Each structure stands twice: as C-alpha cells, then as structure tokens.
Amino acid sequence: MVQLPEDRVLPTGFVSDELPAQPAPPKDAATVMLLREGAAGPEVFLQRRVKGMAFAGGMTVFPGGGVDQRDADASVAWTGPDADWWADRFGCTPDVARALVCAAVRETFEESGVLLAGPDPTAVVGDTSHYAGARAALVSREMSLAKFLADEGLVLRADLLRPWANWVTPEREPRRYDTRFFLAAMPAGQRADAVTSEASEAYWSTPQQALADFEAGRCHLLPPTRVTLGELAECGSLPAALAAERALGKVMPKLVRRNDRWYAVLPGEPGFEEAK
C-alpha cells in the first residue's frame, strides 16, 4: 500500500463518509491572491473562514467565492485583456470568462475592501471606505457589480489581474467549485480589512510563514491553497510572481481513506489512481 504524505490529511469531519449517487456539478468560482511587498519578502492576504461555513469552514483561504449570474453583464466598463483573452487562458467561453473576472473583482471587494477598479483605464481608486454602503449592497446581492461601477463612474481593471491556476473540488464532495485562481498586486493607497461575516480573522503573511503555520497545526489549508502558497514562495518577489507564465489545466484532487482519515491526493502523486 502506498504511503500517503501527512500534509494531505483533511480535518476530521471535513469529508462525508457517504459517496453521493452522482457527483454534484461544480459551480464556477473565482479567488484572488492579493500580494504586497513586505519587510521579509512578498506577503499574501489570507482569511480564516468562520467554522460554521457550509464550505471550507475553519480553513485559511484567499478572498473569493462563487460567480453571480449578473457577473456576466457585458455593460461593465472594462479595461485590460478582454473576455476572449481570459477565455483562452481558462478554457471556457467568453461569457464565463467575463463572469469569472467580474466575480474576482466583486468578491475581493466584498471580502477585503480591496477594489480593482478606477475612474479611468489608467488609475485605481485609493481609500475605498466611502464605498462601504455599496459594498454591503453587493454582499446582500441588492446591487450588481455592473450597477455599482456605473453609479460610481468606475472602470474594472482586468489588467491588474493575472491568471494563476484552475482547481476543481473532488467529485465526492457535496459542494463543488470550478475555481479559477487570480493574482493581483495590492493597489497603492488601499487597505485590506476583515470586514466580512465569512471570516473570523484576516491577515498578511509571507507564503513561507503560512506554510510553516500549516505544518505546525496553527492553520488548516486545503490542497489548492497549500500548493499555491508553495508556488508563490518559489517566485521570491512580487514582480516575478506577476510575470510568471502559468499552465492552466484543470486540477482535481481525489480523496482516499486510510486509518479513519481522509487524504487529498493530487494528479501524478502516489495513491492517485486508487483514490475515489
């Protein structure tokens, strides 16, 4: 029997022992790794999700979430690579690509207060606190991203995002997401906060420190977050991360049970073929 690595163990109770009759269709989602230069090297913004959350409760994650159908609104003022460019990178239709980019911008703003938009194609907003009302309306779904940007005369800055990876939740999970990972540099003059009901805390950390916290049991990381932190650590600098050329094929871990514990195994790793 193949020995599975201990860093693949998932928290107790995270995986149901019952295999679903049919895999749930994965929902399109977007997550954004906000990166800034710190005293000890590049730092990434992380959030610890509230334990009671239906998906990834108690896990440490990047800001992000599922696509809202209104995120595909073609009326959004937009600068940077167009929907066709993003569709080519992520292997999806232009409509889905547009929705993913808009979801990345919307979710980042909702969950951290960081807004990747500006008054024109060459500028980015500074302090975003005066958009607090609109932020709350976005969270409650009373307002769409398109209306918010139009009301404020803002342009979505797709050129501030970089495509990074595409992870799909294992088939035996009841809640599944086809998540596209984006990278963005923290805009000057803005501040990332913890004003969200979905996180119990939020903080900046070097990727190396976040991985050390995981190894020491101080935080829990799902495989996509852990692998991505390792990739960011290897870049060594913010410019190198932003300039990285990435292969964006879909990665879907499988789950295997050993000694009453669930392990997540990645394609190409020992044990992947026997996993469910």
Salt bridges, closest charged atoms under 4 A:
GLU6 OE1 - ARG261 NH2 2.98
ASP7 OD1 - ARG8 NH1 2.81
ASP7 OD2 - ARG226 NH1 3.88
ASP17 OD1 - ARG257 NH1 3.02
ASP28 OD1 - ARG180 NH1 2.66
GLU43 OE1 - ARG36 NE 2.73
ASP68 OD2 - ARG70 NH2 3.28
ASP68 OD2 - ARG141 NE 3.33
ASP71 OD2 - ARG106 NH2 2.81
ASP88 OD2 - ARG89 NH1 3.15
GLU107 OE2 - ARG106 NH1 3.12
GLU107 OE2 - ARG141 NH2 3.60
GLU110 OE2 - ARG106 NH1 3.04
GLU110 OE2 - ARG141 NH1 2.97
ASP151 OD2 - LYS147 NZ 3.06
ASP159 OD2 - ARG157 NH2 2.77
ASP178 OD1 - ARG180 NH1 3.44
ASP178 OD2 - LYS250 NZ 2.63
ASP193 OD1 - ARG135 NH2 2.87
GLU198 OE1 - ARG49 NH1 3.67
GLU201 OE2 - ARG48 NE 2.62
ASP213 OD1 - ARG218 NH2 2.83
GLU231 OE1 - ARG246 NH2 2.95
ASP260 OD1 - ARG257 NH2 3.56
GLU269 OE2 - ARG8 NH2 2.01
GLU274 OE1 - ARG258 NH2 2.80
